[in-house]
Amino acid sequence: MHNTFSRSDVNFSCSTGLDRVRRTSKRPAGTVPSGDAVDLSMGEPDFSAPVAVVDAMRSAVQDGYSHYGDLNGDPELRKEIARQSTLRSNQKVVPAQVSIGHGATGVLASLVLALVSPGDRVVIPEPTYSLYSDLVEMVGGQVIWVPLQSDLQLDVPAILSAARGAKLLILCNPGNPTGAVFPQEDLRAIGKGLQGSETVVVSDEAYSAFTYGADLTSAISVPELTERVVVVDTLSKSFALTGFRLGWSIAPPAIAAAISQVSRMIAGAPNAAVQRAAIVALRQGHSLYSNMQDEYSRRREFVVTHLSKVQGVSFEAPQGAFYAFFKHGVGATSDEVRLHLANAGVLLRSGSEYGASGEGYLRMSFAASLGEIAKGIDRIALGLGQMGVDDRPHSI
C-alpha cells in the first residue's frame, strides 16, 4: 500500500517510486546542531566563496543575466568545460557532450531518469554516496551492490562479474565516504572488461580537486572507457560554492542529449547568472582553491595523527575528498554509535548509510576548523570510551 497523507477529507498517495526510496534509503533528512555540538557530519566546505566568483555573479546580474537562458546551458560555459576536458583527456571533447544541471545532484538525477528503466540493473561499489541508490530505486531499477575491498579499493573482478548485462556502473572517485582514489590500472581494467557490452560507466568526480599524494585519473582520460563513460562534476566542493547549485556532465553525444533533455523537462534552463560566474571560476581554476587544498591537507594530517590515537579506532588514511571513514571498534551498530556520539556533542554520519559494508564505520568530515576538529576528536574518544572502548579521556 502506498504511503498516504490527507488534507480535509481527501487522501493522497505518493508514488511507488517514492515508496521504494522511503523503504530503502538511509539518507538523513538533515539535522541542525544544537547547543555546542561539533558538526563534523556535513560535506560542506567552510570557506567563503572566492571573491572573483562573487564579483562575476554580481556583474552578471547587473548585466541582465536575470532571465531565462539557453535551455541546454550557457554556450560559453559548455565550450569552456569542453575545452578544459579536452586538455585533461588528450582527446577532443565538444560542447555537444556537455550537459549543465542543478548541481551534480541534478545532473545525476537527469542521467538516471534518462537511462534507467524499471528492472534495469545498476552496479554500485559500496560504501559510497547514498544518493546513487536512491535515484535508482526511484525509477524502479535494481541496485546491485559490490563491496569494496578491505583497503576500500575496487574489487575489479567482482565488479565485472556483476556488470554483465547491467545498464550502469556508478563510481565515486575520490570516494565519499571512503576518501579512496581509484588507480588508473583499475579504471583501465574495467574498461577492457566491459568491451562488447552496453554498460555505461558513471564517474562522479566532485572531489577531484582534493587529493593527498595519490594520482587521480579522471575516467574521461581512460581510452578504454571513452565510448561509454559519463563524468560528473560540480562547482560545489572545489570552489566552496555548494549554494550555487551548478553541475555538469561530459558524455558521448547521444547520452549527453538525453541527459540535457531530461534536465530541460524537470528544471528548465540553468541559472543564468550562476553560469556566468562559473565561467570565471573555471578559467581562474586552481588559483581560486589552492588555499583550500593546502588547508584540507593540514587538516587531513591532523586527523590522521590524532584520530588514529583514539582507542579502538582504525582507518585508511584518506587519499582524497575531505572525510575520514573509520572503524569505531564498538560492539554496537553504527547508527547506535552515531546517536551516542551526538549526545556526547559531536555529529558524524553512520557508515551504514553508505551501504552494508559501511556497518561498523563512521564518517567524519574535516571540512571544519582545526579547533572544531580537535574538539570533535576529543568527544569521539570520550563517547566511545563511554560505550566500552576505552575509559580514558583523549586530549589533544
Rosetta blueprint (number, residue, H / E / L):
1 M L
2 H L
3 N L
4 T E
5 F E
6 S E
7 R E
8 S L
9 D L
10 V E
11 N E
12 F E
13 S E
14 C L
15 S L
16 T H
17 G H
18 L H
19 D H
20 R H
21 V H
22 R H
23 R H
24 T H
25 S L
26 K L
27 R L
28 P L
29 A L
30 G L
31 T L
32 V L
33 P L
34 S L
35 G L
36 D L
37 A L
38 V E
39 D E
40 L L
41 S L
42 M L
43 G L
44 E L
45 P L
46 D L
47 F L
48 S L
49 A L
50 P L
51 V H
52 A H
53 V H
54 V H
55 D H
56 A H
57 M H
58 R H
59 S H
60 A H
61 V H
62 Q H
63 D L
64 G L
65 Y L
66 S L
67 H L
68 Y L
69 G L
70 D L
71 L L
72 N L
73 G L
74 D L
75 P H
76 E H
77 L H
78 R H
79 K H
80 E H
81 I H
82 A H
83 R H
84 Q H
85 S H
86 T H
87 L H
88 R H
89 S H
90 N L
91 Q L
92 K L
93 V L
94 V L
95 P H
96 A H
97 Q H
98 V E
99 S E
100 I E
101 G E
102 H E
103 G H
104 A H
105 T H
106 G H
107 V H
108 L H
109 A H
110 S H
111 L H
112 V H
113 L H
114 A H
115 L H
116 V L
117 S L
118 P L
119 G L
120 D L
121 R E
122 V E
123 V E
124 I E
125 P E
126 E E
127 P L
128 T L
129 Y L
130 S L
131 L H
132 Y H
133 S H
134 D H
135 L H
136 V H
137 E H
138 M H
139 V H
140 G L
141 G L
142 Q E
143 V E
144 I E
145 W E
146 V E
147 P E
148 L L
149 Q L
150 S L
151 D L
152 L L
153 Q L
154 L L
155 D L
156 V H
157 P H
158 A H
159 I H
160 L H
161 S H
162 A H
163 A L
164 R L
165 G L
166 A L
167 K L
168 L E
169 L E
170 I E
171 L E
172 C E
173 N L
174 P L
175 G L
176 N L
177 P L
178 T L
179 G L
180 A L
181 V L
182 F L
183 P L
184 Q H
185 E H
186 D H
187 L H
188 R H
189 A H
190 I H
191 G H
192 K H
193 G H
194 L L
195 Q L
196 G L
197 S L
198 E L
199 T L
200 V E
201 V E
202 V E
203 S E
204 D E
205 E L
206 A L
207 Y L
208 S L
209 A L
210 F L
211 T E
212 Y L
213 G L
214 A L
215 D L
216 L L
217 T L
218 S L
219 A H
220 I H
221 S H
222 V L
223 P H
224 E H
225 L H
226 T L
227 E L
228 R L
229 V E
230 V E
231 V E
232 V E
233 D E
234 T E
235 L L
236 S L
237 K L
238 S L
239 F L
240 A L
241 L L
242 T H
243 G H
244 F H
245 R L
246 L E
247 G E
248 W E
249 S E
250 I E
251 A L
252 P L
253 P H
254 A H
255 I H
256 A H
257 A H
258 A H
259 I H
260 S H
261 Q H
262 V H
263 S H
264 R H
265 M H
266 I H
267 A H
268 G L
269 A L
270 P L
271 N L
272 A H
273 A H
274 V H
275 Q H
276 R H
277 A H
278 A H
279 I H
280 V H
281 A H
282 L H
283 R H
284 Q H
285 G L
286 H H
287 S H
288 L H
289 Y H
290 S H
291 N H
292 M H
293 Q H
294 D H
295 E H
296 Y H
297 S H
298 R H
299 R H
300 R H
301 E H
302 F H
303 V H
304 V H
305 T H
306 H H
307 L H
308 S L
309 K L
310 V L
311 Q L
312 G L
313 V L
314 S E
315 F E
316 E L
317 A L
318 P L
319 Q L
320 G E
321 A L
322 F L
323 Y E
324 A E
325 F E
326 F E
327 K E
328 H L
329 G L
330 V L
331 G L
332 A L
333 T L
334 S H
335 D H
336 E H
337 V H
338 R H
339 L H
340 H H
341 L H
342 A H
343 N H
344 A L
345 G L
346 V E
347 L E
348 L L
349 R E
350 S E
351 G H
352 S H
353 E H
354 Y H
355 G L
356 A H
357 S H
358 G H
359 E L
360 G L
361 Y E
362 L E
363 R E
364 M E
365 S E
366 F L
367 A L
368 A L
369 S L
370 L H
371 G H
372 E H
373 I H
374 A H
375 K H
376 G H
377 I H
378 D H
379 R H
380 I H
381 A H
382 L H
383 G H
384 L H
385 G H
386 Q H
387 M L
388 G L
389 V L
390 D L
391 D L
392 R L
393 P L
394 H L
395 S L
396 I L
